[in-house]
Structure formats: structure tokens, C-alpha cells
Amino acid sequence: MANQKYDASSISILEGLEAVRKRPGMYIGSVGTKGLNHLIYEIADNAVDEHLAGCCSEIHVTLNDDGTATIKDNGRGIPIGIHPKAGIPAVEVVFTILHAGGKFGDGGYKISGGLHGVGASVVNALSKWLEVEIRVDGGVHWQRYERGKAVAPLKQVGTCRKNDTGTTVTFLPDDEIFEKTRFKAESIKSRLHETAYLNPGLTIYFEDRREGCEEKKVFHEPDGIKAYVRDLNEGKETVCDIVYFKKSQDGIEVEAAFQYVNEFEENILGFCNNIYTQEGGTHITAFKTKFTMIINQYARELGILKDKDANFTGFDVRNGMTAVVAVKHPDPRFEGQTKTKLDNPDAGTVVSSVTNDEVQLYFDRNLDALKAVIACAEKSAKIRKAEEKAKTNLLTKPKFSIDSNGKLANCESRNPAECEVFIVEGDSAGGSAKTARNRRIQAILPIRGKILNVEKASIDKVLANAEIKTMINSFGCGFLEGYGNDFDISKLRYDKIIIMTDADVDGAHIDTLLLTFFYRFMPELINQGHVYIATPPLYRAELKKSEREGKESKSSKGGKKENAGKSIQYLYDDKALEKYRKEHASGSFTLQRYKGLGEMDPEQLWETTLNPETRILKQVEIEDARMAAEVTSMLMGSDVLPRRQFIYTHANEAEIDA
């Protein structure tokens, strides 16, 4: 390795959009379903920018039966004239050159979203083919691209009315890039509805034309983010009216709406230029900080806080709050290419100033609403103090040694980057896993049955649960809960946390309970890609001796080599079994159905589920944080009716994703 040649010729230069195809995750986050859906959002966001410029009132998003997606708007249409520097039509520049568009300088858009001007070209680069149709100046113009390159010149293909303007983009995702090329309609609808809330004057039409999924929806929300907050709180007991304000300062527009409900959780969503900032940023930090200061100031003036050093914490003040905070910034800066966190200090300064003025103005005029909010903070503080005592009892008890706690069979390595821990249900499966594992890098943590449903339990009950305490201590990074932050992911002892349960309904239920716990108490484990679900096989098929010898004989005579040595195959779902039966005559093989992991001997468990070279792992990721929170609350909460309705509606969409 040391003698490998490394000189000037070793340096690669990627031309055009090759960099996007080489490293797609840098531009769209992933090559899974999340990244796939992101292609639609990028084109739709360009249409939203036209709306923000006052030139677009309608967007149509269509999922076609051939696997393509079409996004159509009634904006001005992408310019078709020859670009003075590039010497090609401006539309071709937009779709073939990174960082080219109307979002730079002063001539295009004052406010815009999208991926820093790379959205259209990135979508083009990651598509097998893309066609754009532009209606402008009474003409219809068309051009086709394949894997990012123009394969036909821009040409006029028809005429239209002078006032009929806009852009239509149709593209087919490249199956060489994406793990799957089937768009997920629920996530797309959620994102489009979110866009409609943030743009009261915009109407978005969604249509799914795929066989068996036919659907049409119209998203139009004239009440804007007030309607967003109202819908987020649907079915919950509210304690005050929705508070709304909108104000511009120093070229930055701030719009916010919030309302309190009788629940112990906060739900604050941040947006910048219509882009959801999942990790918050300066605008959200400023809103939270200033709002907490205001409530503490009022509580002291009203005599509710008597000790001059006493204050409600931010968690106390925001418990029960549902809020949407949206800013429009002429020059937004984000941490990361996919825009999860706003980084502009001036946005924080303006949000703090506007929040201070507008919130105090509202509460000065609405004393009952102020008292209701302070009452929520008082109730939260009392519960926090009681639960902190329960938490202290957990954390002050002697902790087990990492090497032996009676349950955790730890690995030998202390390098977290190479270590993984399997959470296994049951002593039988746990015993097999301990025998089968690679002791150097694989730890086994058996749990008994189904853990507590944390969605329905108070924090003291959660922390008293033996299985949960064991997981918290085993992972080593602490946990998050509604009143404080003890989580430090740098202390995580395992790069992979793998849930390994039986391939049946009970196993799926345990998976769900564990994921709910991680999502509510250790969300960064999921956000940073540390949580996986193992995929054990359902069947073991073995060719009978006569059949096996016949295939080996054919192989020795020059037959298909892939048939040789495959006397045993593991099948992971019923579709695989059906395919196997079609390929093998009835009676030519024996079939074993695994009812649980405990039925596998250590060798089989290693080969199918533990061996990094042969196993199938499903990484857990969150595509839509708002929808994930809503669905978790609905499916794991106490209200039965919406859960039943959800199951009835989506039962036919269930599938095994291995």
C-alpha cells in the first residue's frame, strides 16, 4: 500500500454534474426514499420561489404510473434566451450547471429556498431522463436531458396563449443512483401541505396516478400558519387562543403563531424561506430565549415568582406550547447542504426584537391568556421537580461495570467506531446470539418481553423500568427528557445499535416500542444514523440430496455455476418463498419456518443475522420530523379512534422492506 503511486495524475477532476452522481448524498442527504422525495421538493421549491416573487399562484405535483414525477407551475417560465457567458439557452444553464440560477445577485429573487441554486441541476443529474417544458411569450419550448446532459437542443414545439406562462418538469429517478425509485406519497403530501400553510396565497394540487394508489388532493390554507397551529393541536385541549404576529425589520420578515394545550410537551417548528429547519437555528433559539424571559418577567410582576433568583426554566415555559416560527431572509446561511439549521446571527437579533415587542403587546391586552400560560409553567415546574427527584435516584445508584451487569454481554473492543450492540428479546435468542457473535466487536443485550410504552408513561415510570435503565446505562450517553439535557452522543459506546427481534407480530411490536423510546428520549441516535433493525429470515430452504446432486452434475458439465453450492437458501419474506417455489419443483426441497430467533442454531444466526458480510440491516431514519411526531403520538398514545382510522386507511400499504 505504501508503494502505491500518488502524483498529479492521481487527482481527479469531475466535469459538469459528475460530482453529483458520484456523491449524491452530499446534495440530497441520502439515496433512500428520503433523498428520492427530495427531488420533487427541489423542483417544487423553485416554483414556490416564483410565488414569493409574486408571479405564481398554482403548483401541480403529479406522481405518474410510469414512475416519473411531474411538477407544473404558472410562474414566469424559466428564461429561454441565450446566456451571455455560457452561450447556451438559460434554461440549459439552470439544468446542467451547478450554482446557476436567479438566486444570486439582484436580478432574480429577493427571497428564495431551494438548494443554494443547485436544485434543478441536481435533480437532472440524478434522473435517468428529465424533460422541461416552458410556456412563455405565446410559445411552448421543450428540451430533454439524460443523466444530466442535454440530448436535444431547446426547441419550440407549440403555441399557447400570451398569458399562459410557466414551467413543467417531468423526470424519472435513476435506478443506478437510488435504492428505490418509488415515491412515498404520504411524505410528499405532508410537505406540500406544509408549504401551503406557509404560503396562504398559493394553491397546490397533488395527484397520484399510480395503479392502486389513485388520489387527488388540493392544499390551500388562506389562514396560513394560524391554521397550521390549529391543525397541529387538533383533538387536544387548548388553554388559550392562537397568538399570531408578523413584522418586518432590517429586511427580515418574522411571522409566528403559537398556542398552548393541556399536555406536557413542546412542539416548535422553524422555517426559513419556506424551508423546514429541522435542527432549528438562530431564529428558534432567539424565539425560545426571549419568550422565556418575557414570561419570567410577567410572573415576577404578578407576584407569582417571589424569590428574585427564582425563574421558570425554558422547558417549564414552553411545555404545552405548539408554535410555528417562520422567517424570510434575503441571504440565508445554513449549516449543511440540506438546510437543517439556520446560521444567520441577524435572524436571531430580529426574531428576538420582534418577539419581545409583539408578545408583550399581546399579553398586555390579554391578561387571561397570560395567566393561562403562566399556569402551564407553574404546573410544569412542579412536575419537573418531582421527576428530577426520580431521575436523581436513578443516576445516583451505583452503576454496573460495562463488562458485566448480569445482562449485557459486552464486546472486547473499546473503540466505539467498530462496536455494535444487539438488543435481543428473550433468553433463548440471547443465548444463541452470545454464542454466535463476534466477541471482539459485538455486544448482546437481552431484554425480557415488551418494554414500557413511553408514549403513555410518566418520566418516573420510564426511569423505573428495568429494561430501559439497562439500555440507558449500556449505551453510556445518557438520555434526553422534557425538562433537561443529559445526552452526550460523544460518549456513545457503540456505532450501531441493532434491534434484533423475531420476524412476527410480537417482534414488530417490540421494535415499535423500542423505536418510540429512542425517538422520544434519545432522538439523536436516530438522527445521526446509529439505530438499525436486523432482518432475520422467515424460512430456510434446503434442496434434497437427489436434487442437489443433479445440479452439481449439471454444473460440472458446464451448466449454470450459480446453482452449484446453493443447496441452502434463506428466505426473508413470503414473496421470496413464492419465487423459490416457482424455481424449484414441489418436493425437491425441505422447508423450515423459523418461529423465532431461538429456533436458529448459533451458526445459522451468525450466517443470516449477525455476520456483517451477509446480514441485512435496515437503518432507521426520519424523513418528515413533524409527521413522525404526529404518527408516533397517534399510534402509541391513548386515543384509540384515530389509531383505528389510520390502520384502516393504510393497511393495504404495509410491506416488508428488507
Residue pairs with C-beta under 8 A, 6 or more apart in sequence:
14 22
16 96
16 97
16 148
16 149
17 96
17 98
17 121
17 122
17 124
17 125
17 148
17 149
19 98
20 27
20 98
20 121
20 122
20 125
20 126
20 148
21 125
21 126
21 147
21 148
21 177
24 31
24 35
24 126
24 177
25 31
25 35
26 337
27 115
27 118
27 122
27 337
27 338
28 35
28 38
28 39
28 42
28 122
28 126
28 338
29 35
29 38
29 338
30 621
31 177
31 178
31 179
32 178
32 179
32 180
32 621
33 179
33 180
33 182
33 183
33 184
33 187
33 623
34 187
34 621
34 623
35 178
36 173
36 178
36 180
36 181
36 182
36 183
36 184
37 183
37 184
37 187
37 188
37 191
37 623
38 338
39 69
39 122
39 123
39 126
39 127
39 171
39 173
40 61
40 69
40 71
40 183
40 188
41 191
42 114
42 115
42 119
42 120
42 122
42 123
43 71
43 119
43 120
43 123
43 169
43 171
44 59
44 61
44 71
44 192
44 195
44 204
45 113
45 114
45 119
45 274
45 275
46 114
46 119
46 120
46 167
47 56
47 59
47 71
47 73
47 75
47 167
48 56
48 59
48 113
48 195
48 199
48 202
48 274
49 103
49 109
49 111
49 112
49 113
49 114
50 56
50 73
50 75
50 76
51 57
51 59
51 75
51 199
51 201
51 202
52 109
52 110
52 111
52 112
52 199
52 273
52 274
52 328
53 75
53 76
53 109
53 110
53 111
55 75
55 76
56 73
56 74
56 75
56 76
56 166
56 202
57 74
57 201
57 202
57 203
58 73
58 74
58 202
58 203
58 204
58 205
59 71
59 72
59 73
59 202
59 203
59 204
59 205
60 70
60 71
60 72
60 73
60 204
60 205
60 207
61 69
61 70
61 71
61 188
61 192
61 204
61 205
61 206
61 207
62 69
62 70
62 71
62 72
62 206
62 207
62 208
62 209
63 69
63 183
63 185
63 188
63 207
63 208
63 209
63 210
63 213
64 70
64 170
64 209
64 210
65 209
65 210
65 211
66 172
67 172
67 173
67 181
67 182
68 170
68 171
68 172
69 170
69 171
69 183
70 168
70 169
70 170
71 168
71 169
72 166
72 167
72 168
72 169
73 166
73 167
73 168
74 164
74 165
74 166
75 165
75 166
75 167
76 136
76 165
76 166
77 134
77 135
77 136
77 165
77 166
77 167
78 90
78 91
78 94
78 132
78 134
78 167
79 90
79 91
79 136
80 89
80 90
80 91
80 134
80 136
80 141
80 154
81 89
81 90
82 88
82 89
82 90
83 89
83 90
83 93
86 92
86 93
86 97
89 143
89 154
91 132
91 134
91 141
91 143
91 154
92 143
92 150
92 154
93 100
94 100
94 101
94 120
94 121
95 120
95 121
95 124
95 130
95 132
95 143
95 145
95 150
96 121
96 124
96 145
96 148
96 149
96 150
97 121
98 117
98 118
98 121
98 122
99 116
99 117
99 118
100 117
100 121
101 108
101 114
101 117
101 119
101 120
102 108
102 109
102 112
103 109
103 112
103 114
103 116
103 117
104 117
110 330
111 273
111 328
111 329
111 330
112 273
113 273
113 274
113 275
115 122
115 337
115 338
115 339
116 337
120 169
121 148
123 130
123 169
123 171
124 130
124 145
124 148
124 171
125 147
125 148
126 148
126 173
126 174
126 177
126 178
127 145
127 147
127 148
127 171
127 172
127 173
127 174
128 146
128 147
128 172
128 173
128 174
128 175
128 176
129 144
129 145
129 146
129 147
129 171
129 172
130 144
130 145
130 146
130 169
130 170
130 171
130 172
131 142
131 143
131 144
131 145
131 169
131 170
131 171
132 142
132 143
132 145
132 167
132 168
132 169
133 140
133 141
133 142
133 157
133 167
133 168
133 169
133 170
134 140
134 141
134 142
134 166
134 167
134 168
135 141
135 160
135 164
135 165
135 166
135 167
135 168
136 165
137 162
138 159
138 160
138 161
138 162
139 156
139 158
139 159
139 160
140 156
140 157
140 158
140 159
140 160
141 154
141 155
141 156
141 157
142 154
142 155
142 156
142 157
143 150
143 152
143 153
143 154
143 155
144 150
144 151
144 152
145 151
147 174
172 181
173 181
174 181
175 181
184 623
185 208
185 213
185 215
186 627
187 623
187 624
187 627
188 206
189 206
189 217
189 219
190 624
190 626
190 627
191 624
192 204
192 206
192 219
193 204
193 219
193 221
194 228
194 276
194 626
195 202
195 204
195 219
195 274
196 202
196 203
196 204
196 219
196 220
196 221
197 221
197 224
197 225
197 227
197 228
197 324
198 224
198 225
198 228
198 271
198 274
198 326
199 224
199 274
200 221
200 222
200 223
200 224
201 222
202 220
203 218
203 219
203 220
204 218
204 219
204 220
205 216
205 217
205 218
205 219
206 215
206 216
206 217
206 218
206 219
207 215
207 216
207 217
208 214
208 215
208 216
212 652
221 227
221 228
223 230
224 255
224 257
225 244
225 255
225 256
225 257
225 324
225 326
226 242
226 244
226 257
228 257
228 269
228 324
229 242
229 257
229 258
229 259
229 322
229 323
229 324
230 242
230 259
232 267
232 322
232 324
232 626
232 630
233 259
233 261
233 322
235 639
235 642
236 261
236 262
236 263
237 261
237 262
237 263
238 259
238 260
238 261
238 262
239 260
239 261
239 262
239 320
239 372
239 373
239 375
239 376
240 259
240 260
240 368
240 369
240 372
240 373
241 259
241 366
241 369
242 257
242 258
242 259
243 257
243 258
243 259
243 359
243 362
243 369
244 256
244 257
245 254
245 255
245 256
245 257
245 354
245 358
245 359
245 362
246 253
246 254
246 255
246 256
247 253
247 254
247 354
247 357
247 358
248 254
249 350
249 353
249 354
250 346
250 350
251 330
252 327
252 328
252 329
252 330
252 346
252 347
252 350
253 327
253 328
254 283
254 325
254 326
254 327
254 350
254 351
254 354
254 355
255 325
255 326
255 327
255 328
256 287
256 323
256 324
256 325
256 326
256 355
256 358
257 323
257 324
258 321
258 322
258 323
258 324
259 321
259 322
259 323
260 320
260 321
260 322
260 372
260 373
260 376
261 320
261 322
262 320
262 376
263 320
264 319
264 320
264 380
264 383
264 482
265 319
265 320
265 482
266 315
266 318
266 319
266 320
266 321
266 322
266 323
266 482
267 321
267 322
267 323
267 629
268 280
268 284
268 287
268 288
268 318
268 321
268 322
268 323
268 324
268 325
269 276
269 323
269 324
269 325
269 626
270 276
270 277
270 280
270 281
270 283
270 284
270 287
270 325
270 326
270 342
271 277
271 324
271 325
271 326
271 327
272 281
272 283
272 326
272 327
272 328
272 329
272 332
272 334
272 339
272 342
272 347
273 327
273 328
273 329
273 332
274 326
275 334
275 339
276 625
276 626
277 283
277 284
277 334
277 339
277 340
277 341
277 342
278 340
278 341
278 625
279 335
279 340
279 341
280 341
280 342
281 334
281 335
281 341
281 342
281 343
281 344
281 347
282 342
282 343
282 344
282 345
282 347
282 348
282 351
283 325
283 327
283 342
283 347
283 348
283 351
284 325
284 342
285 348
286 347
286 348
286 349
286 351
286 352
286 355
287 323
287 325
287 351
287 352
287 355
288 314
288 318
289 314
289 352
290 351
290 352
290 355
290 356
290 359
291 317
291 318
291 355
291 359
292 312
292 313
292 314
292 317
292 318
294 355
294 356
294 359
294 360
294 363
295 312
295 317
295 373
295 374
295 377
296 305
296 311
296 312
296 317
298 363
298 370
298 374
299 305
299 312
299 374
299 377
300 308
302 371
302 374
304 374
304 378
305 311
305 312
312 377
312 378
312 380
312 381
313 381
313 384
313 483
315 380
315 384
315 482
315 483
315 484
316 377
316 380
316 381
316 384
316 483
317 373
317 377
317 380
319 376
319 377
319 380
319 482
320 376
320 380
325 351
327 342
327 347
327 350
327 351
329 342
329 344
329 347
331 344
332 342
332 344
332 347
333 342
333 343
333 344
334 340
334 341
334 342
334 343
335 341
335 342
335 343
362 369
363 369
363 370
363 373
380 483
384 483
386 460
387 458
387 459
387 460
387 481
387 483
388 483
388 484
390 459
390 460
390 463
390 464
391 459
391 463
391 481
394 463
394 464
394 469
399 473
400 406
400 408
400 473
402 408
402 410
402 474
402 476
402 493
403 410
404 410
405 470
405 473
405 474
407 445
407 446
407 447
407 470
408 421
408 443
408 444
408 445
408 470
408 474
409 430
409 434
409 437
409 443
409 444
409 445
410 443
411 419
411 420
411 421
411 437
411 438
411 439
411 440
411 441
411 442
411 443
412 439
412 440
412 441
413 419
413 440
413 441
416 492
416 493
416 494
416 495
417 495
418 441
418 495
419 441
419 442
419 443
419 493
419 494
419 495
419 496
420 441
420 442
420 443
420 494
420 495
420 496
420 497
420 498
421 442
421 443
421 444
421 445
421 474
421 475
421 493
421 494
421 496
421 497
421 498
422 433
422 437
422 442
422 443
422 444
422 445
422 498
422 500
422 534
422 610
423 445
423 447
423 471
423 497
423 498
423 499
423 500
423 514
424 430
424 433
424 444
424 445
424 446
424 447
424 500
424 501
424 597
425 446
425 447
425 448
425 449
425 500
425 501
425 502
425 507
425 510
425 597
426 446
426 448
426 449
426 596
426 597
426 598
427 446
427 448
428 596
428 597
428 598
429 446
429 500
429 502
429 596
429 597
429 598
430 444
430 446
431 598
432 597
432 598
432 600
432 601
432 602
432 605
433 444
433 446
433 500
433 597
433 605
433 610
434 444
435 602
436 602
436 603
436 605
436 606
436 610
437 443
437 444
437 606
437 610
438 610
442 610
443 474
443 494
445 470
445 471
445 474
447 467
447 470
447 471
448 467
449 510
450 506
450 509
450 510
450 513
451 465
451 467
451 468
451 510
451 513
451 514
451 517
452 461
452 462
452 465
452 467
452 468
452 513
452 517
453 513
453 516
453 636
454 462
454 468
454 513
454 516
454 517
454 520
454 521
455 516
455 520
455 632
455 633
455 636
455 637
456 636
456 637
456 638
459 481
459 482
459 483
462 468
462 481
462 521
463 469
468 517
471 517
472 478
472 479
474 493
475 492
475 493
475 494
475 497
475 522
475 525
476 491
476 492
476 493
477 487
477 488
477 489
477 490
477 491
477 492
477 493
477 522
478 486
478 487
478 488
478 491
479 486
479 487
479 521
479 522
480 486
480 487
480 521
480 522
480 523
480 524
481 521
487 522
487 524
489 524
489 525
489 528
492 525
492 530
494 530
495 530
496 530
496 532
496 617
497 518
497 525
497 530
497 531
497 532
498 532
498 533
498 534
498 617
499 510
499 511
499 514
499 515
499 531
499 532
499 533
499 534
500 533
500 534
500 536
500 597
500 609
501 507
501 508
501 510
501 511
501 534
501 597
502 536
502 595
502 596
502 597
503 535
503 536
503 537
503 538
503 572
503 594
504 595
504 596
507 596
511 533
512 635
512 636
515 526
515 531
515 620
516 632
516 636
518 525
518 526
518 531
518 620
519 526
519 622
519 628
519 632
520 632
525 531
526 620
526 621
526 622
527 622
529 619
529 621
531 619
531 620
532 617
532 618
532 619
532 620
533 617
533 618
533 620
534 609
534 615
534 616
534 617
535 572
535 609
535 615
535 616
535 617
535 618
535 658
536 572
536 594
536 597
536 600
536 605
536 608
536 609
537 570
537 571
537 572
537 594
537 608
537 609
538 571
538 572
538 573
538 574
538 577
538 593
538 594
539 570
539 571
539 576
539 577
539 591
539 592
539 593
539 594
540 568
540 569
540 570
540 571
540 591
540 592
540 594
540 604
541 568
541 569
541 570
541 571
541 577
541 580
541 584
541 589
541 590
541 591
541 592
542 567
542 568
542 569
542 589
542 590
542 592
543 551
543 566
543 567
543 568
543 584
543 588
543 589
544 587
544 588
544 589
544 590
546 588
547 584
547 585
547 588
547 589
548 567
551 559
551 563
551 564
552 564
554 560
554 563
555 561
555 563
555 564
569 580
570 607
570 608
571 577
571 580
572 616
572 656
572 658
573 656
573 658
575 656
577 591
580 589
594 600
597 605
597 609
600 608
600 609
607 614
608 614
608 615
609 615
616 658
618 657
618 658
622 628
631 646
634 642
634 643
634 646
635 643
635 646
637 643
